[in-house]
Amino acid sequence: MTLENVSILVQKFGESLTGNQLFTWKGYDYPCIPASAANFVLLDEGGFQVNVSLILKARQEVFADGIFPEAQDRVTFAGQKYRVFKVNNDALNTMLVLILTSDSKGA
């Protein structure tokens, strides 16, 4: 079993432990692990402050077409709408880290 396979199994287990939560993007539901739900300020490149509302982690393999959320896309989680500020990959390229801001605030 490869390290990537172990990572995916751990992510699936994490999804189960957190209640098999889903986020919606472009009309489809995707399993995720909510990593943070507290508002905090992130310093972006150039020293700009970004008010982060939520961080979600999602397995790349659940996006069957290989197309992933991008900055400025909108997602819904737990009935709340968010705007994607940034998408990062984990070190093994098995998981996306979605950094989200409130959709009611400016980008």
C-alpha positions as a Markdown table, in Angstrom:
| # | Residue | x | y | z |
|---|---|---|---|---|
| 1 | Met | 0.0 | 0.0 | 0.0 |
| 2 | Thr | 1.4 | 3.4 | -1.0 |
| 3 | Leu | 1.6 | 6.4 | 1.2 |
| 4 | Glu | -1.0 | 8.1 | -1.0 |
| 5 | Asn | -3.4 | 5.2 | -0.4 |
| 6 | Val | -2.9 | 5.4 | 3.4 |
| 7 | Ser | -3.5 | 9.2 | 3.2 |
| 8 | Ile | -6.8 | 8.6 | 1.4 |
| 9 | Leu | -7.9 | 6.0 | 3.9 |
| 10 | Val | -7.1 | 8.3 | 6.8 |
| 11 | Gln | -9.1 | 11.1 | 5.1 |
| 12 | Lys | -12.1 | 8.7 | 4.6 |
| 13 | Phe | -11.9 | 7.8 | 8.3 |
| 14 | Gly | -11.8 | 11.5 | 9.2 |
| 15 | Glu | -14.9 | 12.1 | 7.1 |
| 16 | Ser | -16.7 | 9.4 | 9.0 |
| 17 | Leu | -15.5 | 10.7 | 12.4 |
| 18 | Thr | -16.8 | 14.2 | 11.6 |
| 19 | Gly | -20.3 | 12.9 | 10.6 |
| 20 | Asn | -19.9 | 12.5 | 6.8 |
| 21 | Gln | -20.4 | 16.2 | 6.2 |
| 22 | Leu | -20.9 | 17.5 | 2.7 |
| 23 | Phe | -20.3 | 20.8 | 0.9 |
| 24 | Thr | -22.0 | 21.7 | -2.3 |
| 25 | Trp | -20.2 | 23.1 | -5.3 |
| 26 | Lys | -21.8 | 23.7 | -8.8 |
| 27 | Gly | -24.8 | 21.7 | -7.8 |
| 28 | Tyr | -23.0 | 18.6 | -6.5 |
| 29 | Asp | -22.3 | 17.4 | -3.0 |
| 30 | Tyr | -18.8 | 16.4 | -1.9 |
| 31 | Pro | -17.6 | 14.8 | 1.3 |
| 32 | Cys | -15.3 | 16.9 | 3.4 |
| 33 | Ile | -13.7 | 17.4 | 6.8 |
| 34 | Pro | -14.3 | 20.8 | 8.3 |
| 35 | Ala | -10.9 | 21.8 | 9.7 |
| 36 | Ser | -11.9 | 25.2 | 11.2 |
| 37 | Ala | -15.1 | 27.1 | 11.6 |
| 38 | Ala | -13.8 | 30.1 | 13.5 |
| 39 | Asn | -13.3 | 33.5 | 11.9 |
| 40 | Phe | -9.7 | 34.6 | 11.8 |
| 41 | Val | -7.5 | 36.9 | 9.8 |
| 42 | Leu | -5.0 | 35.5 | 7.4 |
| 43 | Leu | -2.2 | 37.6 | 5.9 |
| 44 | Asp | -2.0 | 37.0 | 2.2 |
| 45 | Glu | 0.8 | 37.8 | -0.2 |
| 46 | Gly | 1.6 | 41.5 | -0.2 |
| 47 | Gly | 0.4 | 41.8 | 3.4 |
| 48 | Phe | -3.3 | 42.0 | 2.6 |
| 49 | Gln | -5.7 | 40.8 | 5.4 |
| 50 | Val | -8.3 | 38.2 | 4.5 |
| 51 | Asn | -11.1 | 37.3 | 6.9 |
| 52 | Val | -11.3 | 33.5 | 6.8 |
| 53 | Ser | -14.6 | 32.0 | 7.9 |
| 54 | Leu | -14.1 | 28.3 | 7.3 |
| 55 | Ile | -11.5 | 25.7 | 6.1 |
| 56 | Leu | -12.6 | 22.5 | 4.5 |
| 57 | Lys | -10.5 | 19.5 | 3.4 |
| 58 | Ala | -11.7 | 17.3 | 0.6 |
| 59 | Arg | -10.2 | 14.3 | -1.2 |
| 60 | Gln | -9.2 | 15.1 | -4.7 |
| 61 | Glu | -10.5 | 11.7 | -5.9 |
| 62 | Val | -14.2 | 12.7 | -5.2 |
| 63 | Phe | -13.9 | 15.2 | -8.1 |
| 64 | Ala | -14.4 | 12.5 | -10.8 |
| 65 | Asp | -13.8 | 14.9 | -13.7 |
| 66 | Gly | -10.6 | 16.2 | -12.2 |
| 67 | Ile | -11.9 | 19.8 | -12.1 |
| 68 | Phe | -11.5 | 21.3 | -8.6 |
| 69 | Pro | -13.0 | 24.4 | -7.0 |
| 70 | Glu | -11.0 | 27.6 | -7.6 |
| 71 | Ala | -10.6 | 31.0 | -6.1 |
| 72 | Gln | -13.9 | 33.1 | -6.3 |
| 73 | Asp | -16.1 | 30.0 | -6.7 |
| 74 | Arg | -19.0 | 29.7 | -4.3 |
| 75 | Val | -19.7 | 26.7 | -2.1 |
| 76 | Thr | -22.4 | 25.9 | 0.5 |
| 77 | Phe | -21.6 | 24.2 | 3.8 |
| 78 | Ala | -24.2 | 23.6 | 6.6 |
| 79 | Gly | -26.6 | 25.9 | 4.9 |
| 80 | Gln | -24.2 | 28.8 | 4.7 |
| 81 | Lys | -22.7 | 30.2 | 1.5 |
| 82 | Tyr | -19.0 | 30.9 | 1.2 |
| 83 | Arg | -16.6 | 32.2 | -1.4 |
| 84 | Val | -13.4 | 30.3 | -2.1 |
| 85 | Phe | -10.5 | 32.5 | -1.3 |
| 86 | Lys | -7.7 | 30.0 | -2.0 |
| 87 | Val | -7.3 | 26.3 | -2.7 |
| 88 | Asn | -4.1 | 24.4 | -1.6 |
| 89 | Asn | -3.0 | 20.8 | -2.0 |
| 90 | Asp | -1.6 | 18.6 | 0.7 |
| 91 | Ala | 2.0 | 17.3 | 0.3 |
| 92 | Leu | 0.8 | 14.0 | -1.4 |
| 93 | Asn | -1.7 | 15.7 | -3.7 |
| 94 | Thr | -4.5 | 13.6 | -2.4 |
| 95 | Met | -6.5 | 16.4 | -0.6 |
| 96 | Leu | -7.6 | 19.9 | -1.3 |
| 97 | Val | -7.7 | 22.5 | 1.4 |
| 98 | Leu | -10.4 | 25.1 | 0.7 |
| 99 | Ile | -9.9 | 28.4 | 2.5 |
| 100 | Leu | -13.3 | 30.1 | 2.5 |
| 101 | Thr | -14.6 | 33.5 | 3.3 |
| 102 | Ser | -18.1 | 34.6 | 4.0 |
| 103 | Asp | -20.0 | 35.2 | 0.8 |
| 104 | Ser | -21.7 | 38.2 | 2.3 |
| 105 | Lys | -18.4 | 40.1 | 2.5 |
| 106 | Gly | -16.4 | 41.4 | -0.3 |
| 107 | Ala | -13.8 | 39.2 | -2.1 |
